Amino acid sequence: MSIWLSPAKINLFLHITGQRSDGYHELETVFQFLDYCDRLSFDVTDDLNIHLSPPIPGVKNEDNLIVRAAKLLQQHVGTNKGALISLDKKLPMGGGLGGGSSNAATTLVALNQLWKCGLSKKELAKLGLSLGADVPVFIHGHAAWAKGVGEELTSISPSEPWFIVIVPNCHVSTAEIFSSVELTRDCKSMTMSGFLSGEGRNVCEDVVRKDYPPVSEALDWLVNYAKPRMTGTGSCVFASFESEVAAQKVMEILPEGWQAFVAKGCNQSPLYRN
């Protein structure tokens, strides 16, 4: 059995600079990883079956990005191998932490090695893009400035603070947010110096606040202790701290019934620390 990590990501800012004729949005964002991960284990088999356990409630196995990624790689390279895959799930679904995309990327990277496919990161990223716009950054494996639909990646190395991440009790629909008439789609292009000086925000935040009160409540509570931001299209809300101790102190006074975790920002993905 081979065990691989599948980390969370956060968007340190998220701007939309336009919308393409095919409906996709042109984005500018910075991705950074967290040392908070799902764990995937793989056993290679000598048949073509891809078996995933345990099943995720509400998601058919054939629709799961892990299974889809494995079958996509299988078909692309023409291997006669299969896999038994186990998932230890920690990342919340619908939280903007990229859990499904991360799982798909880890599956592609792991099985590329275990099946001895020999594909490069660039080739894997191209495959992964067909599964989701966030998959390439997880394969890329380094904190990145991203443009396009999120697939044009330039490695960067921002500071690696500690974060508290609040997980509101709601799932946000990405499609709903990106189709909103209230979403800002004409942001000016961000500069690196602007980002490093603290400019930039998540333009999806205002839209999500209106329709998802738990997200709004988390942002309003966390602003008392740090500068809160939402990641992706939500629902998770985060803020950075200089030390683990400082983040844990805020965790200790979290309102009753709320869920959150403390994690360290990582410029190198934990996926590649195996």
C-alpha positions as CSV (number, residue, x, y, z in Angstrom):
1,M,0.0,0.0,0.0
2,S,1.2,3.5,-0.9
3,I,0.0,6.5,1.0
4,W,-0.2,10.0,-0.6
5,L,-1.3,13.4,0.8
6,S,-3.9,15.5,-0.8
7,P,-3.7,19.0,0.6
8,A,-6.1,22.0,0.9
9,K,-5.5,25.2,-1.0
10,I,-6.5,28.7,-0.2
11,N,-6.9,31.7,-2.5
12,L,-4.9,34.7,-1.1
13,F,-7.0,36.9,-3.4
14,L,-9.4,36.2,-6.2
15,H,-10.2,38.7,-9.0
16,I,-12.2,38.3,-12.1
17,T,-10.9,40.4,-15.0
18,G,-13.3,39.3,-17.7
19,Q,-15.6,36.6,-19.1
20,R,-14.8,34.6,-22.3
21,S,-17.2,33.9,-25.1
22,D,-17.5,30.3,-23.9
23,G,-18.8,31.5,-20.5
24,Y,-15.6,30.8,-18.5
25,H,-14.3,33.6,-16.3
26,E,-10.8,35.1,-16.6
27,L,-9.3,35.0,-13.2
28,E,-6.3,36.3,-11.3
29,T,-5.5,34.6,-8.0
30,V,-2.7,33.4,-5.8
31,F,-2.9,29.8,-4.6
32,Q,-1.1,28.6,-1.5
33,F,-1.3,25.1,0.1
34,L,-2.0,24.2,3.7
35,D,-0.5,21.3,5.7
36,Y,-4.1,20.1,6.2
37,C,-4.7,17.1,4.0
38,D,-6.8,14.2,2.9
39,R,-4.9,10.9,2.7
40,L,-5.2,8.5,-0.2
41,S,-3.8,5.0,-0.2
42,F,-3.3,3.0,-3.4
43,D,-2.8,-0.7,-4.1
44,V,-2.0,-1.6,-7.7
45,T,-4.0,-4.4,-9.2
46,D,-3.6,-6.5,-12.4
47,D,-7.1,-5.7,-13.8
48,L,-8.7,-2.6,-15.1
49,N,-11.0,-2.1,-12.1
50,I,-10.8,1.1,-10.1
51,H,-12.3,0.6,-6.7
52,L,-12.7,3.5,-4.2
53,S,-13.6,3.1,-0.5
54,P,-15.3,4.3,1.5
55,P,-18.0,5.8,-0.8
56,I,-18.6,9.6,-0.2
57,P,-22.3,10.2,0.8
58,G,-24.3,11.7,-2.1
59,V,-21.5,11.1,-4.7
60,K,-21.7,8.1,-7.0
61,N,-18.3,6.4,-7.3
62,E,-18.2,6.9,-11.1
63,D,-18.8,10.6,-10.6
64,N,-16.0,10.9,-7.9
65,L,-13.0,12.9,-9.2
66,I,-10.7,10.2,-7.8
67,V,-12.2,7.5,-9.9
68,R,-12.5,9.8,-13.0
69,A,-8.9,10.8,-12.7
70,A,-7.7,7.2,-12.4
71,K,-9.8,6.1,-15.4
72,L,-8.6,9.1,-17.4
73,L,-5.0,8.2,-16.9
74,Q,-5.7,4.6,-17.6
75,Q,-7.2,5.4,-21.0
76,H,-4.6,8.0,-21.8
77,V,-1.6,5.7,-21.4
78,G,-3.4,2.4,-22.2
79,T,-2.2,0.6,-19.1
80,N,-3.7,-2.8,-18.1
81,K,-3.3,-1.9,-14.4
82,G,-6.1,-0.9,-12.0
83,A,-6.1,0.2,-8.3
84,L,-7.8,-0.2,-5.0
85,I,-8.0,3.3,-3.5
86,S,-8.9,4.3,0.0
87,L,-9.7,7.8,1.0
88,D,-9.3,9.3,4.5
89,K,-11.4,12.5,4.1
90,K,-10.6,15.6,6.2
91,L,-11.2,18.4,3.8
92,P,-14.8,19.7,3.7
93,M,-16.8,19.5,0.5
94,G,-18.1,22.7,-1.0
95,G,-15.7,24.8,1.1
96,G,-13.4,26.4,-1.4
97,L,-10.4,24.4,-0.3
98,G,-10.1,22.5,-3.5
99,G,-10.7,19.0,-1.9
100,G,-12.0,17.3,-5.0
101,S,-9.5,18.8,-7.3
102,S,-6.7,18.0,-4.9
103,N,-7.9,14.4,-4.7
104,A,-7.9,14.1,-8.5
105,A,-4.4,15.6,-8.7
106,T,-3.0,13.3,-6.1
107,T,-4.5,10.3,-7.9
108,L,-2.9,11.3,-11.2
109,V,0.5,11.9,-9.6
110,A,0.4,8.7,-7.5
111,L,-0.8,6.4,-10.3
112,N,1.5,7.9,-12.8
113,Q,4.3,6.7,-10.6
114,L,2.8,3.5,-9.4
115,W,1.7,2.4,-12.9
116,K,5.1,3.6,-14.3
117,C,3.4,5.8,-16.9
118,G,6.3,8.2,-17.2
119,L,4.2,11.3,-17.8
120,S,5.6,14.7,-17.0
121,K,4.0,17.2,-14.7
122,K,3.0,19.3,-17.7
123,E,1.3,16.3,-19.3
124,L,-0.5,15.4,-16.1
125,A,-1.6,19.0,-15.6
126,K,-3.1,19.0,-19.2
127,L,-5.0,15.8,-18.4
128,G,-6.1,17.2,-15.0
129,L,-7.5,20.5,-16.5
130,S,-10.2,18.4,-18.2
131,L,-11.4,17.4,-14.7
132,G,-11.3,20.9,-13.1
133,A,-9.6,24.3,-13.4
134,D,-7.9,23.9,-9.9
135,V,-6.4,20.4,-10.7
136,P,-3.3,21.8,-12.5
137,V,-2.1,23.9,-9.5
138,F,-2.2,20.8,-7.3
139,I,-0.1,18.9,-9.8
140,H,2.2,21.9,-10.2
141,G,2.9,21.6,-6.5
142,H,4.1,25.1,-5.7
143,A,2.3,28.2,-4.6
144,A,1.4,30.1,-7.7
145,W,0.2,33.2,-9.3
146,A,-2.6,32.0,-11.6
147,K,-4.4,33.5,-14.6
148,G,-6.8,32.3,-17.3
149,V,-9.3,30.0,-15.8
150,G,-6.7,29.2,-13.2
151,E,-4.4,27.1,-15.3
152,E,-1.7,29.7,-16.3
153,L,0.7,29.2,-13.4
154,T,3.8,31.1,-12.2
155,S,5.5,29.9,-9.1
156,I,5.9,32.4,-6.3
157,S,7.0,32.3,-2.7
158,P,4.8,34.4,-0.4
159,S,5.2,34.2,3.4
160,E,4.1,31.0,5.0
161,P,2.1,32.1,8.1
162,W,-0.3,30.0,10.2
163,F,-3.9,30.2,9.4
164,I,-7.2,29.6,11.2
165,V,-9.8,28.3,8.8
166,I,-13.4,28.5,9.7
167,V,-15.7,25.9,8.1
168,P,-19.3,27.4,8.0
169,N,-22.2,25.0,8.1
170,C,-23.1,25.4,4.4
171,H,-22.1,24.3,1.0
172,V,-21.7,27.1,-1.6
173,S,-22.5,26.3,-5.2
174,T,-19.6,27.6,-7.4
175,A,-21.9,27.6,-10.5
176,E,-24.4,29.8,-8.6
177,I,-21.8,32.3,-7.6
178,F,-20.2,32.6,-11.1
179,S,-23.6,33.0,-12.7
180,S,-24.7,35.8,-10.4
181,V,-25.4,39.2,-12.1
182,E,-24.0,40.9,-9.0
183,L,-20.5,39.4,-9.4
184,T,-17.7,41.9,-10.3
185,R,-16.2,40.8,-13.6
186,D,-14.1,43.8,-14.5
187,C,-11.2,43.9,-12.0
188,K,-8.1,45.7,-13.1
189,S,-5.1,43.4,-13.5
190,M,-3.2,43.0,-10.2
191,T,0.5,43.6,-10.0
192,M,2.8,41.5,-7.9
193,S,3.9,44.5,-5.9
194,G,0.3,45.3,-5.3
195,F,-0.4,41.8,-4.0
196,L,2.7,41.9,-1.7
197,S,1.7,45.2,-0.3
198,G,-1.7,43.8,0.7
199,E,-3.9,44.8,-2.2
200,G,-6.5,42.4,-3.6
201,R,-9.6,40.8,-2.3
202,N,-12.0,38.0,-3.1
203,V,-14.7,39.4,-5.4
204,C,-16.9,36.5,-4.8
205,E,-17.2,37.4,-1.1
206,D,-19.9,40.0,-1.4
207,V,-22.2,37.7,-3.4
208,V,-21.7,34.8,-1.0
209,R,-22.3,37.0,2.0
210,K,-25.9,37.9,0.8
211,D,-27.0,34.3,0.2
212,Y,-25.1,32.4,2.9
213,P,-25.5,33.9,6.4
214,P,-23.0,31.5,8.1
215,V,-20.2,32.8,5.8
216,S,-21.1,36.4,6.6
217,E,-21.2,35.6,10.4
218,A,-17.7,33.9,10.2
219,L,-16.2,36.9,8.4
220,D,-17.8,39.3,10.9
221,W,-16.6,37.4,13.9
222,L,-13.0,36.8,12.6
223,V,-12.5,40.4,11.7
224,N,-12.2,41.1,15.5
225,Y,-8.9,39.2,15.5
226,A,-7.3,39.4,12.1
227,K,-8.0,40.3,8.5
228,P,-10.5,37.6,7.3
229,R,-10.9,36.4,3.7
230,M,-13.0,33.8,2.0
231,T,-11.3,31.2,-0.2
232,G,-12.5,30.4,-3.7
233,T,-16.3,30.7,-3.9
234,G,-16.6,29.7,-0.3
235,S,-17.7,28.7,2.1
236,C,-14.5,28.5,4.2
237,V,-13.1,31.7,5.7
238,F,-9.5,32.2,6.8
239,A,-7.1,34.6,8.4
240,S,-3.3,34.6,8.9
241,F,-1.3,34.7,12.1
242,E,2.4,35.0,12.9
243,S,2.5,31.9,15.0
244,E,0.6,28.7,15.7
245,V,0.1,29.8,19.3
246,A,-1.6,33.0,18.1
247,A,-3.9,31.1,15.8
248,Q,-4.7,28.5,18.5
249,K,-5.7,31.3,20.9
250,V,-8.4,32.4,18.5
251,M,-9.5,28.7,18.1
252,E,-10.0,28.5,21.8
253,I,-12.7,31.2,21.8
254,L,-14.5,30.0,18.7
255,P,-18.3,30.3,19.1
256,E,-19.9,27.1,20.3
257,G,-21.0,24.8,17.5
258,W,-18.6,26.3,14.9
259,Q,-16.0,24.2,13.1
260,A,-12.5,25.3,12.3
261,F,-8.9,24.1,12.1
262,V,-5.4,25.6,12.3
263,A,-2.9,24.9,9.5
264,K,0.4,26.3,8.2
265,G,0.7,27.8,4.8
266,C,3.0,25.9,2.5
267,N,4.6,27.0,-0.7
268,Q,5.6,23.5,-1.6
269,S,2.7,21.1,-1.7
270,P,2.7,18.3,0.9
271,L,1.9,16.0,-2.0
272,Y,5.5,16.1,-3.0
273,R,6.9,15.3,0.4
274,N,6.2,11.6,0.1
